[in-house]
Amino acid sequence: MTAPMSRVMIVEDDELVRTIHRTLVEDTPGFQVVSAVGTLAQAEQDLRHLTVDLLMVDIYLPDGNGLTWASGLPRTPTSPDVIMVTAANDLPTVQAAVRSGVLDFLIKPFDRHRLQAAFLRHGQRRAVSSPAHLTQSGVDRLLRHDPVTHLPKGIDAATLARVQHLLDSSPASWSAEAAGQHLGVSRITAWRYLEYLVVLYFAAVDVQYQPTGRPLKLYRRARTPL
């Protein structure tokens, strides 16, 4: 089953920065920009007729405070996640963002890999939103008690997102060797990331026993409720 595309709205008044953010989003597999605007008024207008899964919002905008605006949006099961992208880094602002329930808070200028980590967390939230009942691991991910922002040594957020997208976008199972060839990385690297996704319950592994040699591990998108 192909994972649904995440539709992103960018709210940023600086045209150059807005273009940079659009490029970063569109370079990420599984994400597409459906709106990129410079004011809150235009954002509200677009939200009336667009389906948006993720908002990237600056705080200081010509017609208001982006954090206050995002905090006041209706909260429903289908409401978009919010990533604040801003130069504001004072403690009260960050605390207010955390209390408002934003998904993440990125301080400009941010690293591409840090953005990938935020996108990965968004994907995790979407992945656990459908089951009627959650295990503790599913609850932990929704509450952000997850390992994404503290990745283990040797695990890179951008590569992890690519490996997860490979599994999510294909009904087939992948060996570490086949996944590595498809992604342009070594078999060992692919195996390490696939095993990490198994630990996160985003991948499942099937073992095929061969007449000779070691058993073959085949990885696929996890389909069991979390």
C-alpha positions in Angstrom: 0.0 0.0 0.0 1.4 3.4 -1.0 1.7 5.8 1.9 -0.5 9.0 1.4 1.4 12.1 0.3 1.7 14.7 3.1 0.3 18.0 1.9 2.3 21.0 3.3 1.3 24.7 3.6 4.2 27.2 4.2 3.4 30.5 5.9 6.5 32.8 5.6 6.6 36.4 4.6 10.1 36.5 3.3 9.9 35.4 -0.4 13.4 34.0 -0.5 13.0 32.0 2.7 9.6 30.8 1.4 11.2 29.5 -1.8 14.0 27.8 0.2 11.5 26.0 2.4 9.4 25.0 -0.7 12.5 23.4 -2.2 13.4 21.5 0.9 9.9 20.2 1.2 9.6 19.1 -2.4 13.0 17.4 -2.2 11.6 15.2 0.5 9.9 12.0 -0.7 6.3 11.8 0.4 5.8 15.5 0.8 4.3 18.1 -1.5 3.7 21.9 -1.1 0.0 22.7 -1.8 0.3 26.4 -0.6 3.1 28.9 0.1 1.9 32.2 1.3 3.2 35.3 3.1 0.3 36.3 5.3 -2.1 34.7 7.8 -5.1 36.1 5.9 -4.0 34.2 2.8 -3.3 31.1 4.8 -6.8 31.2 6.3 -8.3 31.6 2.8 -6.4 28.7 1.4 -7.3 26.4 4.3 -10.9 26.9 3.4 -10.5 25.0 0.2 -7.3 22.9 0.6 -6.6 19.8 2.5 -3.4 20.3 4.5 -1.6 17.7 6.6 1.3 19.9 7.8 1.8 23.6 8.4 5.2 25.3 8.5 4.6 28.7 10.1 6.8 31.6 10.9 5.9 33.6 14.1 6.5 37.1 13.0 4.2 37.8 10.1 2.9 41.1 8.7 -0.7 40.6 9.9 -0.2 38.8 13.2 1.6 36.2 15.3 1.9 32.9 13.6 2.1 30.9 16.9 -1.0 32.6 18.3 -2.8 32.0 15.0 -1.8 28.3 14.8 -2.8 27.8 18.4 -6.3 29.1 17.6 -6.9 26.7 14.7 -9.8 24.2 15.3 -8.5 20.9 16.7 -10.1 17.9 15.1 -8.8 14.4 14.3 -7.9 15.6 10.8 -6.2 18.9 11.9 -2.7 19.5 10.4 0.4 19.2 12.4 2.3 22.4 13.0 6.0 23.1 12.7 7.0 26.6 13.8 10.0 27.8 11.7 11.3 31.1 13.2 14.2 33.2 14.3 12.5 33.5 17.7 14.5 31.5 20.3 13.5 33.1 23.7 12.4 30.7 26.4 8.8 32.0 26.8 8.1 31.7 23.1 9.4 28.1 23.0 7.5 27.2 26.1 4.3 28.7 24.6 4.8 26.6 21.5 5.3 23.5 23.5 2.1 24.2 25.5 0.2 24.9 22.3 0.9 21.4 21.1 3.0 22.2 18.0 4.8 19.2 16.5 8.2 20.8 16.4 10.0 24.2 16.7 12.8 24.9 14.2 15.1 27.9 14.7 16.4 29.6 11.6 18.7 28.8 10.0 18.1 25.1 10.6 19.9 22.1 9.2 18.3 20.0 6.5 18.7 16.9 8.6 16.8 18.6 11.5 13.9 19.3 9.2 14.0 15.7 8.0 13.7 14.6 11.7 10.6 16.8 12.0 9.1 15.3 8.9 9.8 11.8 10.1 8.0 12.5 13.4 5.0 13.9 11.4 5.0 10.6 9.4 5.0 8.6 12.7 2.0 10.5 14.0 0.1 9.8 10.8 1.1 6.2 10.9 -0.5 5.7 14.4 -3.5 7.8 13.9 -5.8 5.2 12.5 -6.0 2.2 15.0 -8.9 2.3 17.5 -6.5 1.1 20.2 -2.8 1.8 20.7 -0.1 -0.1 22.3 2.3 1.8 24.6 4.7 2.3 21.7 2.0 4.0 19.7 1.0 6.2 22.6 4.7 7.1 23.2 5.1 8.3 19.6 2.0 10.5 19.7 3.3 12.0 22.9 6.8 12.4 21.3 8.5 10.0 23.6 10.3 8.7 20.5 13.9 8.3 19.5 13.8 10.4 16.4 15.4 13.5 17.9 18.0 11.3 19.6 18.9 8.9 16.9 21.5 6.3 17.7 25.0 6.5 16.4 25.1 5.6 12.7 21.5 6.5 12.0 20.8 9.7 10.0 17.3 11.2 9.9 17.4 11.9 6.2 18.5 8.4 5.2 16.0 6.9 7.7 13.2 8.9 6.0 14.3 7.5 2.6 14.3 3.9 3.8 10.9 4.3 5.5 9.5 5.9 2.3 10.8 2.9 0.3 8.8 0.5 2.5 5.8 2.7 2.7 5.5 3.2 -1.1 6.0 -0.4 -2.2 3.8 -3.5 -1.5 6.9 -5.6 -2.0 9.3 -6.9 0.6 12.9 -5.9 0.4 16.1 -7.6 1.3 18.9 -5.4 2.7 20.8 -5.9 -0.5 17.9 -5.0 -2.8 17.1 -1.9 -0.6 20.7 -0.8 -0.6 20.9 -1.1 -4.4 17.7 0.9 -4.8 18.8 3.6 -2.4 22.4 3.8 -3.5 23.8 2.6 -0.2 25.7 -0.5 1.0 23.9 -3.6 2.1 25.1 -3.2 5.6 23.9 0.4 5.7 20.4 -0.6 4.4 20.3 -3.5 6.9 21.1 -1.2 9.8 18.3 1.2 8.9 15.8 -1.6 8.2 16.5 -3.2 11.6 16.0 0.2 13.3 12.6 0.6 11.6 11.7 -2.9 12.9 12.6 -1.6 16.4 10.3 1.4 15.8 7.5 -1.0 14.7 7.4 0.7 11.3 8.8 -2.4 9.5 8.2 -6.1 9.9 10.7 -8.8 8.9 10.0 -12.2 7.4 12.7 -14.9 7.4 13.1 -17.2 4.4 15.2 -20.3 5.1 17.4 -21.3 2.2 18.6 -24.8 1.3 22.1 -23.5 1.8 23.6 -20.4 3.4 22.1 -18.0 5.9 18.4 -17.3 6.1 17.1 -14.4 4.0 15.5 -11.5 5.8 12.8 -9.6 3.9 11.6 -6.3 5.2 8.1 -4.8 4.6 6.0 -2.0 5.9 4.4 -3.0 9.2 0.7 -3.6 8.8 -0.3 -4.5 12.3 -1.9 -1.9 14.7 0.5 -0.1 16.8 
